[in-house]
Amino acid sequence: MDTFWVNALWSLAPTVLVGSIFWLVMRSIIRSDRTERKVYARMEADERARLGLDKPVT
């Protein structure tokens, strides 16, 4: 019975390892995209303010 649990853990280890690596890669991609969008929005807002495009039209 002891070897059963060891074999069960060894058979699940590759799946858990690959899943963890996939999760880390996807997390970093999503975080970098979010950061890039924030920076781009800030740059665009600065450019609009510099050009005077943010003034409300009446």
PyMOL Python script that loads the backbone (N, CA, C, O; Angstrom):
from pymol import cmd

cmd.read_pdbstr("""\
ATOM      1  N   MET A   1       0.825  -1.201   0.000  1.00  0.00           N
ATOM      2  CA  MET A   1       0.000   0.000   0.000  1.00  0.00           C
ATOM      3  C   MET A   1       0.868   1.263   0.000  1.00  0.00           C
ATOM      4  O   MET A   1       0.472   2.307  -0.519  1.00  0.00           O
ATOM      5  N   ASP A   2       2.038   1.145   0.583  1.00  0.00           N
ATOM      6  CA  ASP A   2       2.927   2.294   0.663  1.00  0.00           C
ATOM      7  C   ASP A   2       3.402   2.725  -0.720  1.00  0.00           C
ATOM      8  O   ASP A   2       3.493   3.922  -0.992  1.00  0.00           O
ATOM      9  N   THR A   3       3.701   1.787  -1.582  1.00  0.00           N
ATOM     10  CA  THR A   3       4.173   2.134  -2.918  1.00  0.00           C
ATOM     11  C   THR A   3       3.056   2.687  -3.789  1.00  0.00           C
ATOM     12  O   THR A   3       3.315   3.421  -4.742  1.00  0.00           O
ATOM     13  N   PHE A   4       1.820   2.340  -3.468  1.00  0.00           N
ATOM     14  CA  PHE A   4       0.690   2.869  -4.230  1.00  0.00           C
ATOM     15  C   PHE A   4       0.648   4.388  -4.141  1.00  0.00           C
ATOM     16  O   PHE A   4       0.513   5.070  -5.158  1.00  0.00           O
ATOM     17  N   TRP A   5       0.766   4.923  -2.916  1.00  0.00           N
ATOM     18  CA  TRP A   5       0.695   6.371  -2.730  1.00  0.00           C
ATOM     19  C   TRP A   5       1.907   7.079  -3.321  1.00  0.00           C
ATOM     20  O   TRP A   5       1.787   8.188  -3.841  1.00  0.00           O
ATOM     21  N   VAL A   6       3.070   6.447  -3.243  1.00  0.00           N
ATOM     22  CA  VAL A   6       4.259   7.039  -3.851  1.00  0.00           C
ATOM     23  C   VAL A   6       4.093   7.085  -5.363  1.00  0.00           C
ATOM     24  O   VAL A   6       4.411   8.091  -5.998  1.00  0.00           O
ATOM     25  N   ASN A   7       3.593   5.995  -5.939  1.00  0.00           N
ATOM     26  CA  ASN A   7       3.356   5.971  -7.389  1.00  0.00           C
ATOM     27  C   ASN A   7       2.291   6.981  -7.799  1.00  0.00           C
ATOM     28  O   ASN A   7       2.401   7.616  -8.848  1.00  0.00           O
ATOM     29  N   ALA A   8       1.271   7.127  -6.977  1.00  0.00           N
ATOM     30  CA  ALA A   8       0.212   8.100  -7.278  1.00  0.00           C
ATOM     31  C   ALA A   8       0.771   9.523  -7.273  1.00  0.00           C
ATOM     32  O   ALA A   8       0.448  10.322  -8.153  1.00  0.00           O
ATOM     33  N   LEU A   9       1.601   9.835  -6.292  1.00  0.00           N
ATOM     34  CA  LEU A   9       2.201  11.172  -6.239  1.00  0.00           C
ATOM     35  C   LEU A   9       3.148  11.402  -7.407  1.00  0.00           C
ATOM     36  O   LEU A   9       3.155  12.488  -7.987  1.00  0.00           O
ATOM     37  N   TRP A  10       3.941  10.411  -7.761  1.00  0.00           N
ATOM     38  CA  TRP A  10       4.868  10.556  -8.881  1.00  0.00           C
ATOM     39  C   TRP A  10       4.127  10.682 -10.207  1.00  0.00           C
ATOM     40  O   TRP A  10       4.615  11.341 -11.124  1.00  0.00           O
ATOM     41  N   SER A  11       2.975  10.070 -10.318  1.00  0.00           N
ATOM     42  CA  SER A  11       2.222  10.184 -11.573  1.00  0.00           C
ATOM     43  C   SER A  11       1.533  11.542 -11.695  1.00  0.00           C
ATOM     44  O   SER A  11       1.287  12.011 -12.806  1.00  0.00           O
ATOM     45  N   LEU A  12       1.219  12.178 -10.564  1.00  0.00           N
ATOM     46  CA  LEU A  12       0.589  13.498 -10.602  1.00  0.00           C
ATOM     47  C   LEU A  12       1.599  14.640 -10.668  1.00  0.00           C
ATOM     48  O   LEU A  12       1.250  15.747 -11.076  1.00  0.00           O
ATOM     49  N   ALA A  13       2.829  14.388 -10.277  1.00  0.00           N
ATOM     50  CA  ALA A  13       3.847  15.442 -10.213  1.00  0.00           C
ATOM     51  C   ALA A  13       4.075  16.145 -11.557  1.00  0.00           C
ATOM     52  O   ALA A  13       4.109  17.375 -11.569  1.00  0.00           O
ATOM     53  N   PRO A  14       4.233  15.447 -12.686  1.00  0.00           N
ATOM     54  CA  PRO A  14       4.450  16.165 -13.948  1.00  0.00           C
ATOM     55  C   PRO A  14       3.278  17.068 -14.340  1.00  0.00           C
ATOM     56  O   PRO A  14       3.483  18.168 -14.853  1.00  0.00           O
ATOM     57  N   THR A  15       2.063  16.604 -14.099  1.00  0.00           N
ATOM     58  CA  THR A  15       0.887  17.405 -14.434  1.00  0.00           C
ATOM     59  C   THR A  15       0.835  18.665 -13.583  1.00  0.00           C
ATOM     60  O   THR A  15       0.554  19.751 -14.090  1.00  0.00           O
ATOM     61  N   VAL A  16       1.102  18.524 -12.312  1.00  0.00           N
ATOM     62  CA  VAL A  16       1.091  19.680 -11.413  1.00  0.00           C
ATOM     63  C   VAL A  16       2.218  20.643 -11.780  1.00  0.00           C
ATOM     64  O   VAL A  16       2.017  21.857 -11.775  1.00  0.00           O
ATOM     65  N   LEU A  17       3.385  20.121 -12.095  1.00  0.00           N
ATOM     66  CA  LEU A  17       4.513  20.961 -12.465  1.00  0.00           C
ATOM     67  C   LEU A  17       4.241  21.730 -13.756  1.00  0.00           C
ATOM     68  O   LEU A  17       4.477  22.937 -13.814  1.00  0.00           O
ATOM     69  N   VAL A  18       3.758  21.062 -14.771  1.00  0.00           N
ATOM     70  CA  VAL A  18       3.458  21.734 -16.043  1.00  0.00           C
ATOM     71  C   VAL A  18       2.322  22.737 -15.858  1.00  0.00           C
ATOM     72  O   VAL A  18       2.359  23.825 -16.432  1.00  0.00           O
ATOM     73  N   GLY A  19       1.325  22.386 -15.072  1.00  0.00           N
ATOM     74  CA  GLY A  19       0.230  23.317 -14.795  1.00  0.00           C
ATOM     75  C   GLY A  19       0.708  24.552 -14.063  1.00  0.00           C
ATOM     76  O   GLY A  19       0.254  25.658 -14.354  1.00  0.00           O
ATOM     77  N   SER A  20       1.615  24.382 -13.119  1.00  0.00           N
ATOM     78  CA  SER A  20       2.161  25.522 -12.381  1.00  0.00           C
ATOM     79  C   SER A  20       2.975  26.429 -13.291  1.00  0.00           C
ATOM     80  O   SER A  20       2.865  27.652 -13.210  1.00  0.00           O
ATOM     81  N   ILE A  21       3.782  25.846 -14.147  1.00  0.00           N
ATOM     82  CA  ILE A  21       4.573  26.647 -15.084  1.00  0.00           C
ATOM     83  C   ILE A  21       3.653  27.413 -16.035  1.00  0.00           C
ATOM     84  O   ILE A  21       3.881  28.592 -16.305  1.00  0.00           O
ATOM     85  N   PHE A  22       2.618  26.748 -16.542  1.00  0.00           N
ATOM     86  CA  PHE A  22       1.653  27.403 -17.427  1.00  0.00           C
ATOM     87  C   PHE A  22       0.977  28.566 -16.715  1.00  0.00           C
ATOM     88  O   PHE A  22       0.813  29.642 -17.291  1.00  0.00           O
ATOM     89  N   TRP A  23       0.584  28.349 -15.462  1.00  0.00           N
ATOM     90  CA  TRP A  23      -0.082  29.391 -14.687  1.00  0.00           C
ATOM     91  C   TRP A  23       0.838  30.590 -14.499  1.00  0.00           C
ATOM     92  O   TRP A  23       0.400  31.731 -14.649  1.00  0.00           O
ATOM     93  N   LEU A  24       2.108  30.352 -14.171  1.00  0.00           N
ATOM     94  CA  LEU A  24       3.059  31.447 -13.977  1.00  0.00           C
ATOM     95  C   LEU A  24       3.280  32.232 -15.262  1.00  0.00           C
ATOM     96  O   LEU A  24       3.348  33.460 -15.232  1.00  0.00           O
ATOM     97  N   VAL A  25       3.392  31.539 -16.385  1.00  0.00           N
ATOM     98  CA  VAL A  25       3.601  32.218 -17.667  1.00  0.00           C
ATOM     99  C   VAL A  25       2.379  33.058 -18.028  1.00  0.00           C
ATOM    100  O   VAL A  25       2.526  34.215 -18.421  1.00  0.00           O
ATOM    101  N   MET A  26       1.186  32.501 -17.902  1.00  0.00           N
ATOM    102  CA  MET A  26      -0.027  33.252 -18.226  1.00  0.00           C
ATOM    103  C   MET A  26      -0.203  34.442 -17.294  1.00  0.00           C
ATOM    104  O   MET A  26      -0.625  35.512 -17.733  1.00  0.00           O
ATOM    105  N   ARG A  27       0.113  34.273 -16.019  1.00  0.00           N
ATOM    106  CA  ARG A  27       0.009  35.360 -15.053  1.00  0.00           C
ATOM    107  C   ARG A  27       0.950  36.501 -15.422  1.00  0.00           C
ATOM    108  O   ARG A  27       0.570  37.670 -15.348  1.00  0.00           O
ATOM    109  N   SER A  28       2.168  36.168 -15.817  1.00  0.00           N
ATOM    110  CA  SER A  28       3.117  37.223 -16.176  1.00  0.00           C
ATOM    111  C   SER A  28       2.694  37.929 -17.459  1.00  0.00           C
ATOM    112  O   SER A  28       2.875  39.141 -17.579  1.00  0.00           O
ATOM    113  N   ILE A  29       2.136  37.197 -18.418  1.00  0.00           N
ATOM    114  CA  ILE A  29       1.661  37.813 -19.659  1.00  0.00           C
ATOM    115  C   ILE A  29       0.514  38.772 -19.375  1.00  0.00           C
ATOM    116  O   ILE A  29       0.492  39.889 -19.892  1.00  0.00           O
ATOM    117  N   ILE A  30      -0.431  38.340 -18.560  1.00  0.00           N
ATOM    118  CA  ILE A  30      -1.587  39.186 -18.246  1.00  0.00           C
ATOM    119  C   ILE A  30      -1.166  40.423 -17.461  1.00  0.00           C
ATOM    120  O   ILE A  30      -1.664  41.520 -17.713  1.00  0.00           O
ATOM    121  N   ARG A  31      -0.249  40.249 -16.511  1.00  0.00           N
ATOM    122  CA  ARG A  31       0.226  41.400 -15.740  1.00  0.00           C
ATOM    123  C   ARG A  31       0.985  42.392 -16.612  1.00  0.00           C
ATOM    124  O   ARG A  31       0.815  43.603 -16.468  1.00  0.00           O
ATOM    125  N   SER A  32       1.813  41.892 -17.507  1.00  0.00           N
ATOM    126  CA  SER A  32       2.571  42.813 -18.361  1.00  0.00           C
ATOM    127  C   SER A  32       1.639  43.539 -19.319  1.00  0.00           C
ATOM    128  O   SER A  32       1.858  44.714 -19.615  1.00  0.00           O
ATOM    129  N   ASP A  33       0.601  42.863 -19.809  1.00  0.00           N
ATOM    130  CA  ASP A  33      -0.362  43.525 -20.689  1.00  0.00           C
ATOM    131  C   ASP A  33      -1.112  44.617 -19.931  1.00  0.00           C
ATOM    132  O   ASP A  33      -1.337  45.705 -20.462  1.00  0.00           O
ATOM    133  N   ARG A  34      -1.493  44.326 -18.704  1.00  0.00           N
ATOM    134  CA  ARG A  34      -2.201  45.313 -17.894  1.00  0.00           C
ATOM    135  C   ARG A  34      -1.325  46.529 -17.636  1.00  0.00           C
ATOM    136  O   ARG A  34      -1.788  47.666 -17.730  1.00  0.00           O
ATOM    137  N   THR A  35      -0.063  46.291 -17.312  1.00  0.00           N
ATOM    138  CA  THR A  35       0.865  47.393 -17.063  1.00  0.00           C
ATOM    139  C   THR A  35       1.092  48.209 -18.328  1.00  0.00           C
ATOM    140  O   THR A  35       1.140  49.439 -18.281  1.00  0.00           O
ATOM    141  N   GLU A  36       1.233  47.520 -19.465  1.00  0.00           N
ATOM    142  CA  GLU A  36       1.441  48.217 -20.729  1.00  0.00           C
ATOM    143  C   GLU A  36       0.242  49.099 -21.073  1.00  0.00           C
ATOM    144  O   GLU A  36       0.416  50.218 -21.556  1.00  0.00           O
ATOM    145  N   ARG A  37      -0.963  48.607 -20.829  1.00  0.00           N
ATOM    146  CA  ARG A  37      -2.161  49.405 -21.108  1.00  0.00           C
ATOM    147  C   ARG A  37      -2.228  50.637 -20.216  1.00  0.00           C
ATOM    148  O   ARG A  37      -2.627  51.710 -20.669  1.00  0.00           O
ATOM    149  N   LYS A  38      -1.838  50.489 -18.935  1.00  0.00           N
ATOM    150  CA  LYS A  38      -1.821  51.638 -18.024  1.00  0.00           C
ATOM    151  C   LYS A  38      -0.836  52.701 -18.499  1.00  0.00           C
ATOM    152  O   LYS A  38      -1.155  53.890 -18.523  1.00  0.00           O
ATOM    153  N   VAL A  39       0.358  52.263 -18.874  1.00  0.00           N
ATOM    154  CA  VAL A  39       1.382  53.198 -19.330  1.00  0.00           C
ATOM    155  C   VAL A  39       0.930  53.883 -20.613  1.00  0.00           C
ATOM    156  O   VAL A  39       1.100  55.094 -20.758  1.00  0.00           O
ATOM    157  N   TYR A  40       0.359  53.129 -21.539  1.00  0.00           N
ATOM    158  CA  TYR A  40      -0.107  53.719 -22.792  1.00  0.00           C
ATOM    159  C   TYR A  40      -1.227  54.730 -22.539  1.00  0.00           C
ATOM    160  O   TYR A  40      -1.252  55.791 -23.162  1.00  0.00           O
ATOM    161  N   ALA A  41      -2.150  54.411 -21.633  1.00  0.00           N
ATOM    162  CA  ALA A  41      -3.239  55.340 -21.323  1.00  0.00           C
ATOM    163  C   ALA A  41      -2.688  56.615 -20.688  1.00  0.00           C
ATOM    164  O   ALA A  41      -3.161  57.713 -20.981  1.00  0.00           O
ATOM    165  N   ARG A  42      -1.688  56.468 -19.819  1.00  0.00           N
ATOM    166  CA  ARG A  42      -1.082  57.643 -19.200  1.00  0.00           C
ATOM    167  C   ARG A  42      -0.360  58.505 -20.243  1.00  0.00           C
ATOM    168  O   ARG A  42      -0.455  59.732 -20.211  1.00  0.00           O
ATOM    169  N   MET A  43       0.355  57.865 -21.157  1.00  0.00           N
ATOM    170  CA  MET A  43       1.036  58.609 -22.213  1.00  0.00           C
ATOM    171  C   MET A  43       0.032  59.331 -23.102  1.00  0.00           C
ATOM    172  O   MET A  43       0.247  60.483 -23.477  1.00  0.00           O
ATOM    173  N   GLU A  44      -1.055  58.663 -23.435  1.00  0.00           N
ATOM    174  CA  GLU A  44      -2.066  59.278 -24.287  1.00  0.00           C
ATOM    175  C   GLU A  44      -2.737  60.447 -23.583  1.00  0.00           C
ATOM    176  O   GLU A  44      -3.009  61.472 -24.207  1.00  0.00           O
ATOM    177  N   ALA A  45      -3.009  60.302 -22.283  1.00  0.00           N
ATOM    178  CA  ALA A  45      -3.611  61.400 -21.522  1.00  0.00           C
ATOM    179  C   ALA A  45      -2.660  62.590 -21.450  1.00  0.00           C
ATOM    180  O   ALA A  45      -3.089  63.737 -21.575  1.00  0.00           O
ATOM    181  N   ASP A  46      -1.383  62.324 -21.252  1.00  0.00           N
ATOM    182  CA  ASP A  46      -0.399  63.414 -21.226  1.00  0.00           C
ATOM    183  C   ASP A  46      -0.336  64.127 -22.575  1.00  0.00           C
ATOM    184  O   ASP A  46      -0.255  65.354 -22.637  1.00  0.00           O
ATOM    185  N   GLU A  47      -0.373  63.353 -23.640  1.00  0.00           N
ATOM    186  CA  GLU A  47      -0.311  63.943 -24.979  1.00  0.00           C
ATOM    187  C   GLU A  47      -1.563  64.773 -25.271  1.00  0.00           C
ATOM    188  O   GLU A  47      -1.474  65.855 -25.851  1.00  0.00           O
ATOM    189  N   ARG A  48      -2.729  64.260 -24.865  1.00  0.00           N
ATOM    190  CA  ARG A  48      -3.966  65.026 -25.059  1.00  0.00           C
ATOM    191  C   ARG A  48      -3.947  66.314 -24.250  1.00  0.00           C
ATOM    192  O   ARG A  48      -4.382  67.362 -24.728  1.00  0.00           O
ATOM    193  N   ALA A  49      -3.441  66.233 -23.024  1.00  0.00           N
ATOM    194  CA  ALA A  49      -3.363  67.438 -22.192  1.00  0.00           C
ATOM    195  C   ALA A  49      -2.385  68.435 -22.796  1.00  0.00           C
ATOM    196  O   ALA A  49      -2.626  69.642 -22.761  1.00  0.00           O
ATOM    197  N   ARG A  50      -1.293  67.942 -23.344  1.00  0.00           N
ATOM    198  CA  ARG A  50      -0.302  68.829 -23.953  1.00  0.00           C
ATOM    199  C   ARG A  50      -0.885  69.540 -25.171  1.00  0.00           C
ATOM    200  O   ARG A  50      -0.582  70.706 -25.424  1.00  0.00           O
ATOM    201  N   LEU A  51      -1.722  68.828 -25.922  1.00  0.00           N
ATOM    202  CA  LEU A  51      -2.324  69.414 -27.113  1.00  0.00           C
ATOM    203  C   LEU A  51      -3.598  70.189 -26.808  1.00  0.00           C
ATOM    204  O   LEU A  51      -4.143  70.853 -27.690  1.00  0.00           O
ATOM    205  N   GLY A  52      -4.073  70.113 -25.585  1.00  0.00           N
ATOM    206  CA  GLY A  52      -5.269  70.846 -25.196  1.00  0.00           C
ATOM    207  C   GLY A  52      -6.541  70.199 -25.695  1.00  0.00           C
ATOM    208  O   GLY A  52      -7.536  70.886 -25.928  1.00  0.00           O
ATOM    209  N   LEU A  53      -6.526  68.897 -25.861  1.00  0.00           N
ATOM    210  CA  LEU A  53      -7.713  68.196 -26.383  1.00  0.00           C
ATOM    211  C   LEU A  53      -8.675  67.741 -25.282  1.00  0.00           C
ATOM    212  O   LEU A  53      -9.773  67.268 -25.577  1.00  0.00           O
ATOM    213  N   ASP A  54      -8.271  67.880 -24.015  1.00  0.00           N
ATOM    214  CA  ASP A  54      -9.119  67.406 -22.927  1.00  0.00           C
ATOM    215  C   ASP A  54     -10.108  68.462 -22.430  1.00  0.00           C
ATOM    216  O   ASP A  54     -10.889  68.207 -21.514  1.00  0.00           O
ATOM    217  N   LYS A  55     -10.067  69.636 -23.036  1.00  0.00           N
ATOM    218  CA  LYS A  55     -11.001  70.668 -22.605  1.00  0.00           C
ATOM    219  C   LYS A  55     -12.391  70.323 -23.109  1.00  0.00           C
ATOM    220  O   LYS A  55     -12.552  69.939 -24.268  1.00  0.00           O
ATOM    221  N   PRO A  56     -13.401  70.456 -22.250  1.00  0.00           N
ATOM    222  CA  PRO A  56     -14.771  70.142 -22.686  1.00  0.00           C
ATOM    223  C   PRO A  56     -15.269  71.108 -23.731  1.00  0.00           C
ATOM    224  O   PRO A  56     -14.982  72.303 -23.669  1.00  0.00           O
ATOM    225  N   VAL A  57     -15.997  70.608 -24.668  1.00  0.00           N
ATOM    226  CA  VAL A  57     -16.562  71.430 -25.737  1.00  0.00           C
ATOM    227  C   VAL A  57     -17.938  71.907 -25.280  1.00  0.00           C
ATOM    228  O   VAL A  57     -18.780  71.101 -24.885  1.00  0.00           O
ATOM    229  N   THR A  58     -18.168  73.242 -25.335  1.00  0.00           N
ATOM    230  CA  THR A  58     -19.485  73.780 -24.909  1.00  0.00           C
ATOM    231  C   THR A  58     -20.186  74.431 -26.072  1.00  0.00           C
ATOM    232  O   THR A  58     -21.296  74.939 -25.918  1.00  0.00           O
TER     233      THR A  58
END
""", "prot")
cmd.dss("prot")
cmd.show_as("cartoon", "prot")
cmd.util.cbc("prot")
cmd.orient("prot")
